[in-house]
């Protein structure tokens, strides 16, 4: 493209035609030779007469100027003028577009695709063959015409991992196999990774390398941790910058099961800092509902951190010493503990040897002094594997010799014989209060009520390690709560009873907060290799590059050690994993990860991702030339006396405004009608979102291709329908993808839609949100569908019953997946009087076609193919994904067959009566 005076020209050589304008000017000004004068006597009869209309012997200057402007507009318009042209150097020869295509670029992925599209346009103009290489999914580069890559752009998506060393090694081997040189445009995600320099060296050895990357740093949130009663969240940015704030949203399910934003908090970056942290204090019930944290305004797997069992309800086993006081069972030492833990924990019932195989998070022993050898060894092994043993003192513990001469394995300190009694009639002194919690204590920051006092306790021996194990003490310094680590777990001892016999602590709100901090913080077991050895974890849901969860399909299980020590990649995807009753969240980043910005060599030019939208104006100039020529014709007729001025003005107005518009509109409507009725045409509703509309067009193309090869139906090319302008009666089926920002149709459009539904047409509403919410109002798409469908005359709906014709119109189906699966599909409800005839597997339904089908499985993405018939977008993974795509195609075939033939297969219920009438 040649740029002149800020305007680009795709065919600049045509501008040479402007040099002919002076010659054209002289030709138009040429005057024919003057006529020979001859005397004719009869002319004297005409002397004195005046001619009201005169004809000029020369073309007026203003008409010449009009013609020159028309000619110049034609020449410039044919030269392909473009406003805001791209100023990148086009170059020559093959061009390789390299993409990091990791989660770090997902937030600005649409801008990356726009820039790739612009570069494909430039390469197409220059005749350069192009190939695209994604480092997170490397495939051998194949250089083709730039236009052939446009249809594949929707299939380019970022992956939830950075390029691995294995993938980069494969990419280098593929580059070595390419013959000849090529230039490279590298779309970087701004993050550094290993083997990056080797790939750059391989590319530079073949030609010039230019880097395109955003000017904004990459943002990420680290896994949430729970310590000292608060959720700790850390947010990172790849590069230091000025002070700024980001909003972190805590999302989870409300009591009705719908996804909601449960809490939001601001995280503040100090000037020059790359990490910021915030503490989030939430009630235990609300905390247990949280499923993910994400940075508002960011859309990538790195800005999302999933939660697992660490923030959810704990499993607690409560075991107390035997009661010897007949008739006082209601005074059980477990009563207060039970009341405290009911809102936040699930209880495991049974004896100690019975609950240990269930592997609870916490075991509470209330005044249990003696354990059998089997109980002792089993309990020690359980604690060492990461459990929390919470013990309470009592009369039995005080009277026993437990931990007297040497420290017991299941006690944090040695104990003195007997106990200590204060504040009673037979004791010295008064009841003791609690001392403020020290900074190293898990109870630090809790407010101590003034009415909490202790009258009796068991005493700890003054050993050298006693001070390090005290986490709460009385006002006189006597230990109240002690703790020690044992393997991966810990043992905590309250030196008072779990009931109100020795202290008023169990009656206070402080007791609730202390248990909450201990039970929840300690039950969130650290996932270490030694703990997970020999375990296998099955993936439940996996994250994509944009941070959305989808079903894991048939992904194989992962070894526990590999799960915590392996590298995120195509064989170990981030998401939720399950082993037995335990769930583990594998996030893109770990707690130790640090975002490192990439550093490019000085000889590599770096450009931003800002692109200027090119605006072709050739059509406008050609239209202007046509307008000027029309005015020229009218002016010439007027000057020659063949049109009066008034008539000329009327003709000009009609020619310029009324006739072309009416003619164009009529011609356009006729062409649309002819195109829509020559063959069966599948149509989709235009939403205004280019990417969604392109996928819908490709999806209808793929469904038409499937119908052509598998049935007698031979559809033509699909059409995008504008509800405000186009006639709907030509189409048996409309596919309507829902986007949150598509405009509300006008009243006239709704009138056409209702007439369409009443006349036998069908609309397939697709909210495309089954991966996050399923069909319903729990997502922006679901809420938008409610707004769009409110003015429509839609009958009562029900999930597709097992005997509906959609399950057998062509293929036998039981579910109707698209790119996603697992959500219900809704159709018109069957009549109340529909009954199943004896001996038939389905009911006697009428022949009406359901006017609407509603779901959220994103069928168009599963049907979508490019112009070569290749699938555009991935569905699942491996064989299971291809099987799901096949079921989606079968559903599309059944849907079209149902539209074209109605419930004809339900007429089989009349077969016995017909055979009886025929005497068979």
N, C-alpha and C positions, 0 to 999 in steps of 0.2 A: 504494500500500500504506500502511495506517495502522499505526503502531507504538504499542502500549500496553504499558507496563511491560516494555519490551524484547522484546516478542513482536509480530510483524507479522501483520496480518489482511488477506486479499485481499478479503473481503466483510464489512467491519466493521458494516454496518447490521443484519446478522443478530443481532449481540450484543444488540440491543434486546429480543430474546426473553427475555433473563435477567430483565427487569422483570416478566415474567408468573409467575416462580417463586413469589413470595408468594401470588398468587392461587391457583396450583395447590396450594400447601401448605394453604390454607384449604379448598379443595374436597375434598382427600383426607382432611382431618380431620373433615369434616362427618359427624355421626352421624344415622342415620335417627330419626324421632320414636319416642318410647317407646310400646309397645303398650298398649291399654286393658286394665285388670285386671278379670277376671270370675271369680266364685266358681264352682267346679266340685267338687261333693262327692267325686267319685272321686279327686280329687288327694290326699286324705288317705292313700290307699293308697301314695303315693310318699314320704311323710314319712320321714326317716331314711336315705333312700338317698343315696349320694355319687356324683357324676359325676367320673370320673377325667380326662376331657378337657373343658376349658372353652373357650369361644369369646369372644374379647374384643369388647366393644361399641365399642371405638375402635381405630384403626390404630396400632400401636406406633410410637414416635418414631424408632426406628432404621430401621424399614421406610420411613417417610416420608423420612428422610434419604437412604436408598438411592435412592429414586425421584427425589428432588431432584438428587442427583449425576448420575444417568443423564440426566435432562432437561438439566442444565447441560452435560454432555459432548456431547450431541447438538447443542445450540445453538452451543457454541464450536467444535466440529468442523466444522459447516457454514459457519462464518465464515472458514474457510481459515487457521488459525493457522500461522505460520512462525517457527521458531527461527532466531536469528542473521540477521535480515532485513537487507537492504541499506538503508543510511541515506542514500544519495544522493538528492538532490532529483529527483523524477521529471520535473517540468515538463510542458509541453504543447506541442502542435504538432509539426511534422516535426523529426527528429533526424538529423544527418549524423555518421557515424563516420569520421574521417580517420586513416589509418595511414601513418607513414613507410615501414613495410614494407621496411626496408633490412637489410643484414647486421648492423648494430649492434644490432638487436633480436632476432636469431635465437636467441641463447642463452636468452632468456626468452620465446620465442614462445608456448609452451604457456600461460604465465600470461596473456599478452595475449589469446589466444583465449578463455580462461576468463572474463576480465573482459568481453570483448565479448559472450560468451554470457549473462553475468549482466545486462548492460545491455539486451540484446535481450529478456530476460525481463521486466525492469522496463518497457521501452517497450511490450511487448505488453499488460501489465496496464493501462497508462495509455492504450492505444489510439493510440499515436503511430506514424505511418509512419516508416520508417527507410531510410537509404541508406548505403552503405559506399564510400569513395573511397580507393584505394591510390595514394600519390603516386609510387611506382616503376612502376606500371602503371595510369595514370589512364584511367578510363572515365566517360562522362557519368553523373552521379548520377541514379538512378531510385528514388523513394521508394515503398516497398512495405510491406506488413504485416511486422512484426518476425519473425513465425514463418517467413516465406518465406526469410529469410536464414540460418536455422540450418543447413539442408542444404548451404549454400555455404561454411561456415566451414572445412571441411577443404581446400577449394581455395585458401584464402588462405595464401600462403607468402611469406617475405621474399626479396628479390632480392639478388644479390651486388654491389650498387652503391647509392649514395645517390641521392636524387632529383636528376636533372639539371635544368639551367636550361630545357631544351626541354620536359621533362615538367612542370615547375612552370608554365611558360607555358601548356601545354595544360590543366592543371588549373584555372588562373584563368579561361581562356576557357569551360571547361565550367561553372564556378560562375556566371559571368555569364549563362549561358543558363537557369539555374534560376529559375522564377518564384516569388515570395513569399519569406518569411523562414524561417529554420530555426536551431536551436541546433546547436552543434558540440562533439563530444567528440573531442579530438585525442590519439591514442596516439603519443607521441613516443619516439624512440630515443635521446634525450639528446645527439645530435651536431648541430652547426650546419652549415648549407649555404647556398649562395647562393640568393637570391630567396625565402628563408624568410619574410622580413618582408612581402613582397607577398602571399603566400598568406594569412598571418595577417590582414592588412588586409582582404582580400576576404571572409574568413569573418566577421570582426567587423562588417562592414557589413551582414550578414544576421541576426545574432543573437549570443547569448552563446557564448563559446568557453571550454571547460574542458579543461585539459591533464592527461593521465594519463601518468606516466613512472616508471620504476623508480628506486629510490634508489641503485642500485649503478652505479659508473662503467663506461664501456665499455672493454674490453680489446682490444688488437690487437698483432700481432707484425709487425715490419718484415721485408723480404726479407733472407735470410741472405747474408752476404758472407764471402769467404775472404781473409784477409790474414795475412802473417807466420806461416803454418803453423797457424792456428787459424780456426775458424768463428766469426764474430761475429754474435750475435743480440741484437736490441734489441726490448724489449717496452714498449708505451706503455699508459697509462691516461688517460682523458679528463679526470680531475680529480685534483688533489693529495689525499693522504690520509695516514693513518698508515703506518708501516713494515709491509710485508707481503711474503710470498713467493708466487710462482707457479711451477708446474712446466711446463717445456717438453719435449715428447716429440719425438724424432727417429724417424720411421717410414720403413721401406723394406722391400725384399724380401730374405728370407734365401736361402741357396743353393738351397733347394727351390722358390723362387718365391713363397712365401707372405708376406703382409704381416705385419710384426712391428714392435714397438717396439725399435729398435736401441740407443737411448741416451736417458736422461732427465737433466735438469739443473735445478737450482733457480735462479731469477732473483729477486733481492732488490730491492724498492723501498725506498729510504730515505724517512724521514718528510718529507712535503711534495713529494716528487719525482713527476714524471709519466712519466719514462722510466728504464728500468733495462737494463743490458747485461751479457752474459755471454760469455765466450770458451770455446769447446768444441774441445778437441784430440782428434782421432780418427785412427786409422790410415787410410791412404789407401784400403785395400780396403773398410773399413767406410764411409768417407765417400762413396765412389763409389756405394754402395747406397742412400743416403738419397734419398727422393723428396719428403718434406714434413716441415715442423716445425709443431707445433700446441701450443696452450696446453691443458693438461689441465683437464678440467672445463668448458671453454668449447666452444660449438658454433656457430660462425659462420665465414663466409668471411674475416673480418678476423683471426681468431685462427689462421689457417692461412697458411703461406707455402710455396709450391711451389718446388722446386729444378729447375734445368735442367743444361746442360752444364758449368756453373761448378764443380760438385762431382764430376763424373764423370771417367771415363778420358779422357786427352788423346791426341791424335794427334800423334806426333813423327816427324820425318824426321831420320835420322842420316846425315851425309855426312862422309867423311874424305878427307884427301889421299892420293894414290897411294902404294903401297908399292913401294920399289925393292930391298927386302931379300928376295931369293929364299929360300924355305924358312922364312921367319919370319912367315907369314900369321897364325898363331895369336896373334901379339903385336899384333894390330890395335888401334889406339887407341880403337876403338868397343867393345871387349870389356867393359870395366867399365861404360860408359854403358848398354850393352844389359842387363847384369845388374841394374843399379840400376832401370831404367825398366820392365822386364818386368811387375812386379806392378801398376803404376799407369798404364801407357800402352799405346796401340796404335801400331804402327810403320807408316809409309808408306815403301815402298821405291822406289828409282829414283834417277836423277840429279836435279840441282837443277832443271833446266827441266821435268822430268817431275813432280816433287812439288809445284811451285808451283801448278798448276791445281787440285790436290786440296785446297788451302787448309788445311794442317795447323796445329795450334795452336802448335807449336814446331819450329824448324829448328835442328839442331846442326851446326856446322862444326868438325871436329876437325883442326887444323893445316892449314887451307885458306888459302893466301895469295893466289893469283891467281884472279880470276873474269873471265869474258868480259863484254863489254859487255851482252849480252842477259841473262846471269845477274845482273849488277850491277843493272841497271834493274829487272828483275823482282823481285829480292829487296828492293830499296828500296821498291818499291810495296807488296809484301806486308807489310813491317814497318809501313809508314805506315798500313795498314788495320787494325792491331791485333795483328800477329804478334810473337812473341818470337824473336829471333835469339840463340842461345847459342853463343859461339865459345870454342875452346880454342887456346892457343898450342902451339908445337912448333918443331922445327928449321927447317922451311920458312919459317914466319912470322918467326923470328929472323934468317934469312939474307936475307930479302927486304927491299925498300925500302918496304914497305907502311906508310903513315901516318908517314913520316919528316918530310918538309918541311911537309905540311899534313895536317890531320885527315881521315881517311877517313870517308866517310858511314857505312860499316858497321863502324866501330870507335868505342868510346866515348872513347878518348884517342889522342894521338899516341905513337908508340913510338920508342925509341932503336934504333940499329943494333946488331946482335949480340944478346947476352943477358948475363945475370949468372949466374955459377956460384959457389956457396958450399959449403963443407964437403967439397970434393974434394981429391985429392992435389996438383992444380995450382992451387989457389985459396987465398985467404986467408980465415981465419975458419971458423966452424962452420955446420952446417945451421941454418936459421932455423925457429922455430915460429910459430904464428899469434897475433896480438894479439886480445884480447877484442873482440867485435863491438860497435860503437857503437849507441846507441839508435835512430838513424835508419836503420840497416841492416835489410834483410829477414831477416837471419840473427840479429838481436838475440835473446838469450835462449838460443841453442844452446850446449851445453857443448863445449869444445874438448879433445879427448884430448891427453895429454902426448906421445904417440908420433907425432903428426902433424908432419912437418917438410918443408921445401922446400930442394932443393939447387940448382935452376936455374929461371930465370924470364926472361920478357921484361920490359924496363923501360919505364915510362911517362915521357914528357917532362913536366917540371915547368911545366905551363901554369896560368893563373889559375883555370880551372874544374876542375882536377884534384881538389881536396879534396871538391868537391860530388859527384863521380862515383865516389869510392872507397867501396865497400860492404864490403870485407874487406881487411885488410892483414897484413903479417908483423910480428913482434915489434919489428923495427927501423923500422917505419913505412912500408916499401916496399909499394906497392899490390899486392894479390894478385887481387882481383876488382873490376872497374870496370863502370859502367853509365851509359847515357844514354837519354833518351827520343827517339824518332823518330816523329813523327806520333802515331798512336794506339798504337803499339807501342814496343818498346825493344830495345836491343842490349846484351848482357852479355858481357864478356870475362874468362875465367879466364887469368891470365898464366902458367899452367903447362899441361902436357899433360894429356890426358884419361886417360892411363894412368899407371903408376907410374914412368916413366922420369925425370921431373923432381921428383917429390914422392911422399910416401906418402899424400897426401890421398885419392886414389881407392880406397885399401885400407881406409879407415876408415868407420865409420858416419856420421861428420859429413858426408861427401860425399853420402850418400844424403839426409840431411836438408836440405842446402843445395840440391840439385837439386829436391827435392820442393817446397820453398818457392818456388823460382824458376819451375819449370815449371807448377805448379798455380796459383799466384797470378797469374802473368802470362798464362797461357792463358785465364783467365776474362776474356775480352775485354769491355770495357765496351760496352754497347749504346747507341750514340749515333746521332743522326739522320743525320750524314754517312756513318756506316758502313753504315746500313741503307737508304740511298736506292736506289730501283730494285728492291728485293727484295719478294717477296710471301710471307706466312707463313700457312700453313693451320692452322686450329684442330684439335687432336687430341682433347683433353678440356677440358671447361669446368667451373668451380666453380658450385655453387648457393649460395643464401644461407646454408645450414647448413655450408658448407665441404666438401661431398661432391663428388667428381669423377664426371662422367658423359660418355658419348660425345658428341662435338660434332655428330654427325649430318651434315647437309648445309650447315652454316654456311659462308658464303663466306670466301675468303681476305682478309687484311688487309695493307695496304701497310706496309712496314717503318717508315717515318717515323711513320705514324699509330699503330703499335703501341707506340712508346716515348713519343710526345708526346700521344696522344689521351686523352680522358677515359673512364674506365670507365663503361659504360652498356649499354643494350640492344643497341647496334650494335657494342660492343667489350667482350666478356665476359672476365672473368679465367679463366685456365686455361693449358694447355700449347699452344704453337704450334710449327710445324715448317717449316723451309725447307731443302730438301736434306737434308743430314745433321745440320744444326744444330737444336737445340731451345731455345726461349726460354720462360721462365715469366713470365706476366703476372699479378701478384698484385693484390689489392684495393688495397693501399697501396704506395707507392714509398718509397725511402729518405728522401726529403725531406718526406713527409707528416707532419703533426702533428694529433692528435685535438683538436678544438676543442669544448668543451661549449656547448650552446645556452643562450642567455640570453633569458628570457621577460620581457615588460613587466610592470610591477607590477600592472596591472589585469587580468591573466589568472590566474585561480585554478589552482593546480597540485596535483594529488592523486597519491598513490602507486598502485602496481598491486596492492597487497594487497587481496584480496577475501575476504569471509566467505562460507562455503558455507551457503546457506540449506537448512533442514531442515523440510519440511512435516510437521506432526504431526496434521493433521485426521483422517487414517485411523486413527491410534492412538486418538484420542479417541472416534471412532465405534465402534471395536472395544471400547473400554472401556465405552461406553454399552450395547452389546449384551450384554456380560458382566454388567453390573449388572442389566439387565432380566431376564436369565436367572436370576440369583440371586433377584431379586424374585419371579418366578413360583414358584420352588421354595419360598421362604420363605412365600409366601401359601398354597400348598397344605399346607404343614406346619402353619401356624397354624390352618387350617380343619379340621384333623383328617383330611384326606384322604390324607396321607402320614405314615408313621412317620418319626421322626428318622433312623433308620439308613438307611431306604430313601431319604429325601431326600438324605442325604449321598452315597450311592452314585450317585443320579441326577445330583446336582450335579457330582461328579467326572467322571462319564461325559460329561455335557453340555459341561463346560468344557474338558476336555482330550482325551478319546479320540475322541468322535464328530466334533467340528468338524475336528480334524486329519485323521482318516481320510477324512471326507467331502471336505474341501478337496483332499487329495492325490489321491483318486480322480477328482474332478471335473477337476482340473488335468491329470491324465494322459489322461483321456478327451478333453478339449478339444484337447490337443496331438496325440493320435492322429487326431482328426477333421481338424484343420487340416493335418496332414502327408500325409494320404492322399486328400483330396478331388480334388486335382490333382497333377501332377508338381511337386515342390518341390525347389529347390536350397538347400543348407544350407552354413553355414560354422561352424567351431568357434570358440566364444567363448574369447578369450585372457585376458580381464581388463583389457586395455588398451583404454580407451574409443575412442580415436582409431583404432586398428587395426581394432577391431570395427565401427566405423561405416563405414570404408572398405570392409571386407569385405562388409558388408550392401549398400552401394551398388554394389559390384562384382557381387554376385550378382543384384541388381536389373537392372543393365545387361545382364548375360548373358542373363537371362530375357527382357528386352525384345528383344534381338537374335534369340533363338530364336523368339519369337512372330512377328516380322515376316518372318523368312527361311525358316522351316521349318514343318512341321505340328505341332511341339511347342508347347504353350501352357502354360508353367509358371505356377504361382501365385506369390504373394509369397514371397521367400526367408525362411528362418528361421535364427536363431542357435541352435546346439546346445550344451548343457551336457553334457559327456561324463560327468559324475558322476550326472546325473539323468535325462537324456532317452534315449529309445529311438532307436537308430540305423538299425534295419532299414527305416524308412520312406523313406530317402533313397538314391537311386542314386549320388550324388556328394557328397563332403564336401570343401570347400575349407578348408585348415588353414594360416593365416598363422603364421609363426614369429616370436616375440618373445623376447629374451634372458631376460626375467624372468617368463614365464608359468609357472604351477605345474605340477609333475609330476603326471600323472593317477594315481589310485589303482589298486590291483590289480584291483578290480571294473571300473573303466573300461577297463583294458587287456584284460580278458576280453571285454567288449562289443566293443572295437575288433577284436580278433582274430576273433571270431565274424562281425563285419561284413565283414572282408576275405575270410574263407573262404566267405561266402555270396554273393559276387559284387559287393560294394560296392567303390567306388574312393575313395581319398583323394588329393587334390592337395596335396602339401606345397610351400609357397612360402616360401623363406627371405628373399625381398625384399631381397637384398644384392648383386645383380648389378652395381650401380653402384660398389661398393667392393671386392668380393672375388670375386663369382661363387659358384656352388654349391660347397660344400666346408666344411672346418673352419677356414678362415682368418679367419672373422668370428665375433662372438658368436652371431649367428643360426645359422650353420652348426654351431657346437659344440652349441648347444641342440637342434638337430634330431637330432644323434647321440644325445643323452641321451633325447629323447622317443621316437625310433624303435627304441631298443635292445630293449625288451621286445616289440615287434611281430613278428609272423610274416611278414616281408617276404622275398620270393624274391630270387634273384640278379638284379642290375640291369645295364643297359647303356644307353649313349646311344641316343636314338631312331634306329634304322637308317632308311636311305632308303626301304625297302620296307615300313615299318610302316604299319598301318592308320590311325594318327593323321595320316599325311601325305595321306590321300585319303578319310577317312570322309565328308566332305561337300565340303570345298574341297581343292584340290591345294596343299600347303604343303611348303616345304623348311626353314623355320626357324619358331620359335614365340616371338616377342617378346611382352613385356608393356609395362610402363612403361619397362623396360630391355631390352636385347637383347645378344646375343653370348655367352650362356652355354649350356652343354649342358643338355638335358632328359633325364632318366633314366626308363626304364620297365623292365618285367619283361623279362629276357633271353629271346631266342628259344630254342626247343629245339635241342639239339646236332644232331639229325637233320633239322632243317628244310632242305629242299633246294629249289632253284629249278627249276621244271619247264621244260623246253625250250619256247621260244616265249612264255613268260609273263614279265612284268617283275618279278614278286615271288615270294617263296617260299611253300611250302605250309605255312602256319601253322595252329595249332589255333584253336578258337573262344573261348578264354578271354580275358576282359578283364583287362588289366594291373591288379593291385590297387592299385598306387601309381604316381603320377607325381611326380617330384621336380625342382624347379628353383628359380631365384632371381630371375625376371624381374618379380616384382610384378605379376601379371596382374590382380588385383582393382582396382588403381589405374587400369589402362588401361580396364577394363570399367566403372568406377564412373560412375553418372549420378545426378542428383538426381531428385526426384519429378516434375519437369517433363520429364525425358528429356534434360537437358543434361549434357554431360561435366563431371565435377567437377575432375579433376586434369589438369595439362598433360602431354603426352607429346611429347618432342622439340620441334621448332620448325618452324612453317610446314607445307608440303606433306609433307615427310618425316615429321614428327610424326604428321600425320593418317593417312598411309599405314601407319605403325607401329601406330597404334591400330586401324586396319582389320584388319591381320594378327593382332593380339591377339584381336579379336572372332572372326575366322575360326577361330583355334585353339580358342577356347571352344566354338564350334559343333561342331568336329570332336571335341572331348573328350566333350561330352554325347552326340553320335551314337555314339561308340565305346562309351560306357557302356550306352546303350540297345539297341544292335544287335550288339555284339560285333564279331568279325572277319569280318562277313558278306561283305565285299568280297573277302576271301581265297578264298572259295568259288568265285570265278571260275576258279581253276585247275582245277576239275572240269568246266568247260563242255565241253571236247573229249570227255571220257568220256560226259557226259550226251547230247551230240549224237550220239555213236556208238551209244549204246543206243537212241536214238529213231529210228535209221536215217536221220539227216539227213546 
